[in-house]
Every structure is written in C-alpha cells, then in structure tokens.
Amino acid sequence: MIVIAALIISCATGKKALQKGNYFSAVTKAVERLKSDPGNKKASQVLKEGYPMALDWSQEELDLSLTSNRAFKWGVAVDLMKKVNRLSNLIRSTPAARKIIPEPKSYSSELNMALGKAAEERYNAGLLELDLNTREAARTAFDHFYIADQFIPGYKEVIQKLEIAKEIATLKVIVEATTVHTQKYKLSSEFFYKQVFEFLNNKYPKEGFVNFYSPKQAETFKIDQPGFVVKMEFSDFSVGNLTRTEKEEEVKKKTEINTKDTAKVEYKTYTAKIKTYTDEVVSGGRLNLKIVNFQTNNLLRNNFIPGSFTWVNDYAIFAGDIEALDKKQLELTKRKTLPLPPEQDLFIEFTKPIYEQLTNQLNRFFRKYK
C-alpha cells in the first residue's frame, strides 16, 4: 500500500514524467498539484528542476526548426511558443508556483512575428497548389488557406482564396430520381427518394467537398459540368398479392382432475377442432442504380437492388372445449380478420431494405471523395 501510494504521489507531482524527459507534462502536473497542495515538496522540486529544462528543450527545438529546410517550420515555432506561454499562464495563476518561478518566460512580439511567418508559408503553399487547377490540388490548397486563416484571421486574400479552392475542390453530383409511372405509387416513390436525399445531405453537408443536387437544383445553380450523375429508377415491382392458407386439425388435452378420493387419480380429456387461417401479402421490387462519370460518360455502377416485404396475419376459429387449446392456439382465436394495408404503405415497406443497401452503396462510392 505504501509503494502504491508513493507511485500515485510521484505521478501526480510530475516526477515520473520528468524522469522520462516529458518536461512540459511534468511541469504542468507539478503546478496543478501545487494548486491543491501548495506545500507539496515533491511538486515544488519537480517545478524547480523541470521548468528550466522545458525552456531549454523548447529553445533547442525552435533553433533546430528555424535553421532547417523543413516545410512549415514557422508553424512548428508557433506551436512551441504557445506551449511555453501556456506554462507561463499556468504558473502565474498559481501563487505557490509563482514563488518558485517568479518571472516565467512568455513570448509576445516573437509569437506575433512567428504567426505572420506561419500564415505566409501556408498561404504561399496554398497558392502553389491552386495554380495546379485540379480538384485534388484545390483540396490541399483549401487546407493550407484554412490553417493560414487560423494563424492570422483574414490574412491577405485568404477568405477569397478559400472560396475559390472550395469551389474547385468540391465534387458536384446530380441525382436523377425517376418516380414510378403508376399514379397510385407516385407519392410513395417520391417519399423514398426524399429519404435518400436527406441521407446524402446529412452525410455530405454543403460545407464538405461532395455536394448532391437534384436536376432542378443543378439548373438553378447552373451546374452544367458535374463530376458524376446518379440515376435511380424502380423496376419489376409488385404490390398487394394476397395469399390465404387454411389448416384444420383436431386437438386433445388430457388433464388430471380432483376427486374426493385422494388415493385415486382421474383424468378428463378435452377435445376441439381448430381451423387456422394465414393471410400473406407479398410485395417486392428492384431499384436500378447507375453512376455515370459525366466527363467521360463511363458507366461506373449499374446494378439492381432488390427489396421485399411480407405482411402476415394469423387467426383461428374453433369448436369444442377451449381447455384443449394451448397458449398459442388460444391467442390465435382472439385475433380477427384484418383489412389489407394500403398498397402505398406496402410499397414503402418493401423499399426499406432497398434504402439500406442503396445508401450503403452510395456512401462507399463517394466517401473517398470527401
């Protein structure tokens, strides 16, 4: 117990982290310990030893980074300076720690200069990528411009460049959904397609790099050169085919009965005839999914997605002794003939498994372009 307690205290004071050379972590833990226990000697010692080591290490890393040819070295410098500043703020807000380190180091003008340099290197990298004028390069350019804007909000023309990069990098997809020709199922098919559009818009929001449009939206936004066209159309579907089956059987149950003579066992046999009816309505169909590369007119996906739904209603009638029926049979006798569901509802039901397969296929195809 003593050893465990010592290990917990050591870890809480940052001693273990200091021994491993994790200077910033060690100092942070030590200061946090001093917040709750100002007189903690081990935490005080870790802070006293670890803080100069953390400063030396960060200065060495700064020098190594800024004298190298590594990409985005000023971004590395900004991160290091911010880490030192966070330690400074932590120490200054902890009286016990401030007694040990009365003047913690903080970068101010140096950080502002580094932020400008970091924004510049990212901005210039974005311009180079943007000049390549490809979707992939524009996607990379967008990331560079975004980071530049994080360093210095509104740096140069970064907002306009972000918009340009986003426009080039975004894959535009037109989704053509053909409603069924039968007026009876027109609204049901439209409901299905609406659900698909909602899935795509939730999975791929407008802020992302894959945007989906209906033909009407594409016309509104003047999208005449999309990346892909998705085509969906129901085919070979049938709804509301009723099948009724009947089964008649005689059932018996032998039950022990109580008599005045406890030494004698008597039984009574109950009998009944039960007729069970099963009404089934099977509905099903297929959706043809096509994905076309608009630029090359290549058919990249062409498959049929099946779906089916069976509505079932079981019920029964009987004649004879009710005691002869088991629990399941008794339950069936309580059921009645039900009216068939509306055909529009049956259409929606058989499209549910199609929806699952369709959305999975669309997501697998387009997620690599996100």
C-alpha positions in Angstrom: 0.0 0.0 0.0 2.9 2.4 0.8 4.6 1.6 -2.5 1.3 2.2 -4.4 0.7 5.5 -2.6 4.2 6.6 -3.4 3.7 5.8 -7.1 0.4 7.7 -7.2 2.0 10.8 -5.5 5.0 10.6 -7.8 2.8 10.5 -10.9 0.6 13.3 -9.6 3.5 15.6 -8.9 5.1 15.0 -12.3 8.2 13.3 -11.1 7.7 10.3 -13.3 7.1 12.4 -16.4 10.3 14.4 -15.6 12.4 11.3 -15.4 11.1 10.3 -18.8 12.0 13.7 -20.3 8.4 14.8 -20.7 9.2 18.3 -19.4 6.1 20.2 -20.3 3.9 17.4 -18.9 6.0 17.2 -15.7 5.8 20.9 -15.1 2.1 21.0 -15.8 1.4 18.2 -13.3 3.6 19.8 -10.7 1.8 23.2 -10.9 -1.6 21.5 -10.9 -0.6 19.7 -7.7 0.6 22.9 -6.1 -2.8 24.4 -6.8 -4.5 21.9 -4.5 -1.4 21.3 -2.2 0.7 24.5 -2.1 3.2 22.9 0.4 3.9 19.8 -1.6 7.7 19.4 -1.6 7.9 16.9 -4.5 5.8 19.0 -6.8 7.9 22.1 -5.9 11.1 20.2 -6.7 9.8 19.0 -10.0 8.8 22.5 -10.9 12.1 23.9 -9.9 14.1 21.3 -11.9 11.7 20.8 -14.8 10.8 24.3 -15.8 14.4 25.3 -16.9 14.6 22.0 -18.7 11.4 22.7 -20.5 12.6 26.1 -21.6 16.0 24.7 -22.8 14.3 22.0 -24.7 11.8 24.3 -26.4 14.6 26.7 -27.4 16.7 23.9 -28.9 13.6 22.7 -30.9 13.0 26.3 -32.1 16.6 26.7 -33.2 16.6 23.3 -35.0 13.3 24.0 -36.7 14.1 27.5 -37.9 17.5 26.7 -39.2 16.2 23.7 -41.2 14.6 23.4 -44.6 11.6 21.6 -43.3 8.2 22.6 -44.6 6.0 24.9 -42.5 8.8 25.4 -39.9 7.1 28.6 -38.6 4.0 26.6 -37.8 6.2 24.4 -35.6 7.7 27.5 -34.0 4.2 28.9 -33.2 3.2 25.6 -31.5 6.4 25.7 -29.3 5.9 29.3 -28.3 2.3 28.7 -27.4 3.3 25.7 -25.2 5.8 28.0 -23.4 3.1 30.6 -23.0 0.6 28.1 -21.6 3.1 27.1 -19.0 3.7 30.8 -18.1 0.0 31.5 -17.7 -0.4 28.4 -15.5 2.5 29.4 -13.3 1.3 33.0 -13.0 -2.1 31.9 -11.9 -0.8 29.6 -9.2 0.7 31.5 -6.2 2.7 28.6 -4.9 4.3 28.1 -8.3 4.9 31.8 -8.8 7.0 31.8 -5.6 9.3 29.2 -7.2 9.3 30.8 -10.7 8.6 34.5 -10.1 9.2 35.5 -13.8 8.1 32.7 -16.2 9.1 33.2 -19.8 6.5 34.3 -22.2 6.6 35.0 -26.0 4.8 38.1 -27.2 6.4 40.0 -30.0 8.2 36.9 -31.1 4.9 35.0 -31.3 3.3 37.7 -33.4 6.2 37.6 -35.8 6.0 33.8 -36.0 2.3 33.9 -36.6 2.8 36.2 -39.6 5.5 33.9 -41.0 3.4 30.8 -40.4 0.4 32.3 -42.1 2.6 33.4 -45.0 4.2 30.0 -45.6 0.8 28.3 -45.6 -0.8 31.0 -47.8 2.0 30.6 -50.4 1.7 26.8 -50.3 -2.0 27.2 -51.0 -1.3 29.5 -54.0 1.1 26.9 -55.5 -1.5 24.1 -55.1 -4.3 26.3 -56.5 -2.2 27.1 -59.6 -2.3 23.3 -60.5 -6.0 23.7 -61.1 -7.0 20.2 -60.2 -9.6 19.1 -57.7 -7.1 17.2 -55.6 -4.7 20.2 -55.5 -7.5 22.6 -54.7 -8.5 20.3 -51.8 -4.9 20.6 -50.4 -4.9 24.4 -51.1 -8.1 24.7 -49.1 -6.4 23.1 -46.1 -3.4 25.5 -46.4 -5.6 28.5 -46.6 -7.7 27.4 -43.7 -4.6 26.9 -41.5 -3.3 30.3 -42.6 -6.6 31.9 -41.5 -6.2 30.2 -38.1 -2.8 31.8 -37.6 -4.0 35.3 -38.7 -7.7 35.6 -39.4 -8.3 37.3 -42.8 -4.7 37.1 -43.8 -4.2 38.9 -47.2 -6.9 37.5 -49.5 -7.3 34.2 -47.7 -11.1 34.4 -47.5 -11.5 34.7 -51.3 -8.9 32.0 -51.8 -10.8 29.7 -49.5 -13.9 30.2 -51.6 -12.1 29.6 -54.9 -10.4 26.5 -53.6 -13.7 25.2 -52.2 -15.4 25.7 -55.5 -12.7 23.8 -57.5 -12.3 21.1 -54.9 -16.0 20.3 -54.5 -17.3 17.3 -56.4 -20.7 18.1 -57.7 -23.1 15.2 -58.2 -26.5 15.3 -59.9 -29.1 12.8 -58.7 -31.8 11.9 -61.1 -34.6 10.0 -59.4 -37.3 8.7 -61.7 -40.7 8.4 -60.0 -42.8 5.4 -60.9 -45.3 5.8 -63.7 -48.3 4.5 -61.8 -50.1 7.4 -60.1 -51.0 5.2 -57.2 -47.4 4.8 -56.1 -46.0 8.2 -57.2 -46.2 9.7 -53.8 -44.6 6.6 -52.2 -41.7 6.7 -54.6 -41.2 10.4 -54.0 -41.2 9.8 -50.3 -38.4 7.1 -50.8 -36.3 9.5 -52.9 -36.7 12.3 -50.3 -35.3 10.0 -47.7 -32.3 9.2 -49.9 -31.7 12.9 -50.5 -31.9 13.6 -46.8 -29.3 10.9 -46.1 -26.9 12.3 -48.7 -27.3 15.9 -47.5 -26.7 14.8 -43.8 -23.8 12.6 -44.7 -22.3 15.1 -47.1 -23.2 18.6 -46.0 -22.8 21.6 -48.2 -19.7 22.6 -46.2 -17.9 19.4 -47.3 -16.3 18.5 -50.7 -19.0 16.3 -52.1 -22.3 18.1 -52.9 -25.5 16.5 -54.3 -28.1 18.3 -56.4 -31.4 17.4 -58.0 -31.7 18.3 -61.7 -33.8 21.3 -60.7 -31.2 22.5 -58.2 -28.4 21.9 -60.8 -30.3 24.1 -63.2 -30.8 26.8 -60.5 -27.1 26.8 -59.6 -26.0 26.5 -63.3 -24.1 23.2 -62.8 -23.6 22.0 -66.3 -20.4 20.1 -65.7 -20.9 17.8 -62.7 -18.4 15.1 -61.8 -21.0 12.3 -61.6 -24.6 11.6 -62.4 -26.5 9.2 -60.2 -29.6 7.6 -61.7 -32.3 5.7 -59.7 -35.4 4.0 -61.0 -37.8 1.3 -59.7 -38.4 -1.7 -61.9 -40.2 -5.0 -61.8 -42.2 -4.3 -58.6 -45.4 -5.8 -57.5 -47.6 -4.8 -54.5 -50.6 -6.4 -52.7 -50.6 -10.1 -53.9 -52.8 -11.8 -51.3 -52.4 -15.5 -50.4 -54.6 -17.2 -47.9 -53.9 -20.7 -46.5 -56.1 -22.8 -44.2 -55.2 -25.5 -41.7 -57.7 -27.6 -39.8 -56.7 -30.0 -37.0 -58.2 -31.8 -34.0 -56.5 -31.2 -30.7 -56.8 -33.1 -27.4 -55.5 -32.4 -23.9 -55.6 -34.9 -21.0 -55.9 -33.1 -17.7 -55.8 -34.5 -14.1 -59.0 -33.7 -12.1 -59.5 -33.5 -8.4 -61.7 -36.2 -6.8 -62.9 -36.9 -3.3 -60.7 -40.0 -3.1 -57.2 -38.6 -2.9 -55.7 -42.0 -3.4 -57.3 -42.3 -6.8 -56.2 -40.3 -9.9 -58.7 -39.5 -12.6 -58.2 -37.7 -15.9 -60.5 -35.8 -18.3 -59.9 -35.5 -22.0 -60.8 -32.2 -23.7 -61.2 -32.1 -27.5 -61.6 -29.4 -30.0 -61.4 -28.7 -33.8 -59.4 -25.6 -34.7 -59.1 -24.0 -38.1 -56.1 -21.6 -38.6 -56.0 -19.1 -41.3 -52.9 -17.3 -42.6 -53.2 -14.2 -44.8 -50.0 -13.1 -46.5 -49.4 -10.2 -48.8 -46.0 -10.3 -50.5 -44.7 -7.1 -52.1 -41.3 -6.6 -53.7 -39.3 -4.9 -56.4 -35.9 -3.7 -57.6 -34.2 -0.4 -57.9 -31.8 0.2 -60.7 -28.8 2.2 -59.6 -26.5 3.8 -62.1 -23.5 6.0 -61.5 -22.1 7.8 -64.6 -18.9 9.8 -65.0 -20.2 12.9 -66.6 -16.9 13.9 -68.2 -16.1 10.5 -69.8 -19.7 9.1 -70.0 -18.3 5.9 -68.5 -20.9 3.8 -66.6 -19.2 3.1 -63.3 -22.0 1.4 -61.5 -25.1 -0.4 -62.9 -26.8 -2.8 -60.6 -30.3 -3.8 -59.3 -31.0 -3.6 -55.6 -33.8 -5.9 -54.5 -36.3 -5.5 -51.7 -39.3 -7.3 -50.4 -41.8 -7.2 -47.6 -44.4 -9.8 -46.4 -47.4 -8.8 -44.4 -48.8 -11.6 -42.3 -52.0 -12.0 -40.3 -52.8 -15.3 -38.5 -56.1 -16.0 -36.8 -58.2 -19.0 -36.0 -61.7 -20.3 -35.1 -62.5 -23.4 -33.0 -65.4 -25.7 -32.0 -65.3 -27.8 -28.8 -63.5 -27.5 -25.5 -61.5 -24.3 -25.0 -59.4 -26.3 -22.5 -58.0 -28.4 -25.3 -56.2 -25.4 -26.8 -52.6 -24.5 -26.0 -51.5 -20.9 -25.3 -50.6 -20.1 -28.9 -53.8 -21.6 -30.3 -55.9 -19.7 -27.7 -54.1 -16.4 -28.7 -54.9 -17.1 -32.4 -58.6 -17.5 -31.6 -58.7 -14.0 -30.2 -57.5 -12.5 -33.4 -59.7 -11.4 -36.2 -59.5 -10.9 -39.9 -57.7 -7.6 -40.6 -58.1 -5.4 -43.6 -55.2 -5.4 -46.0 -52.8 -2.5 -45.6 -52.9 0.3 -48.1 -50.9 -0.5 -51.2 -48.9 2.7 -50.8 -47.8 1.6 -47.4 -46.8 -1.8 -48.7 -44.7 0.0 -51.4 -42.9 1.9 -48.7 -42.3 -1.2 -46.6 -40.6 -3.2 -49.4 -38.4 -0.2 -50.2 -36.9 -0.1 -46.7 -34.3 -2.9 -47.3 -33.6 -1.2 -50.7 -32.9 2.1 -48.9 -30.4 0.4 -46.5 -28.5 -1.2 -49.4 -28.7 1.9 -51.6 -27.4 4.3 -49.0 -24.5 1.9 -48.1 -23.5 1.6 -51.8 -23.7 5.4 -52.3 -21.6 6.1 -49.2 -19.0 3.5 -50.1 -18.6 5.1 -53.6 -18.5 8.8 -52.6 -16.7 8.8 -49.2 -13.3 8.6 -50.9 -14.0 12.0 -52.5 -14.8 13.7 -49.1 
